[in-house]
Amino acid sequence: MSADPKIADVAPSAPELTPYDEQHVVTYMRLLDAQADNADWREVARIVLGVDPALEPDRARRAFDTHLARAKWMARHGYRHLLRRGWPKNDDGCT
């Protein structure tokens, strides 16, 4: 996993775990934490996803909505895939 993986404009919607999901597990957890804290989506988009809603409102909203939906999918279903395959390793071989 990269320390700061690039965020796509739209998160995956496949019914199985993708390489993108593996790279963004921490991002998904941060989104779920932010939702639990009732954080403003604009702040979350800027801080967690790196998209400024003041400069790119449509892109920021789309990225936020699709990544949060994927985070929820991961919490309900995708984690099982991670458990079966094992947690992704960093490039340096550490987990």
SVG drawing of the C-alpha trace seen along z (x, -y; Angstrom):
<svg xmlns="http://www.w3.org/2000/svg" viewBox="-23 -27 34 44">
<polyline fill="none" stroke="black" stroke-width="0.4" points="0.0,0.0 1.2,-3.4 1.3,-5.9 -0.9,-8.3 -2.6,-6.5 -4.1,-8.6 -7.9,-9.0 -10.0,-8.2 -12.9,-10.5 -15.2,-7.5 -14.6,-4.5 -15.1,-1.0 -18.5,0.6 -17.6,4.2 -19.1,7.0 -15.6,8.2 -12.5,6.6 -10.4,4.7 -6.7,3.7 -8.0,0.1 -9.9,1.2 -6.8,2.9 -4.8,-0.4 -7.6,-2.5 -8.6,-0.5 -7.3,-3.2 -9.1,-5.8 -12.4,-3.9 -11.8,-3.6 -11.2,-7.3 -14.5,-8.0 -16.4,-5.8 -14.9,-7.4 -15.7,-10.9 -19.3,-9.8 -19.6,-8.5 -18.4,-11.9 -20.9,-13.7 -18.1,-15.5 -19.1,-17.9 -18.7,-16.1 -16.8,-19.1 -14.2,-18.9 -13.9,-15.1 -13.5,-15.5 -10.8,-18.0 -8.8,-16.3 -9.3,-12.6 -9.8,-12.5 -7.7,-15.5 -10.4,-17.2 -11.2,-20.8 -15.0,-21.2 -14.6,-25.0 -12.6,-24.5 -14.2,-21.3 -17.6,-20.9 -19.0,-18.2 -15.8,-16.1 -15.6,-16.4 -19.2,-15.4 -18.9,-12.5 -15.7,-11.3 -17.1,-11.6 -20.4,-9.8 -18.8,-6.9 -16.0,-6.4 -18.3,-6.5 -20.6,-4.0 -17.6,-1.8 -16.4,-2.1 -19.9,-1.0 -19.7,2.0 -16.3,2.9 -17.6,2.8 -20.5,5.1 -19.0,7.4 -15.5,6.5 -13.7,7.2 -14.5,10.9 -12.3,10.8 -9.5,9.2 -9.7,11.8 -9.6,14.6 -6.7,13.1 -4.8,11.4 -4.1,7.8 -2.3,6.1 1.4,5.7 3.4,2.5 6.0,2.3 8.7,2.7 7.2,6.1 5.7,4.9 2.0,5.2"/>
</svg>
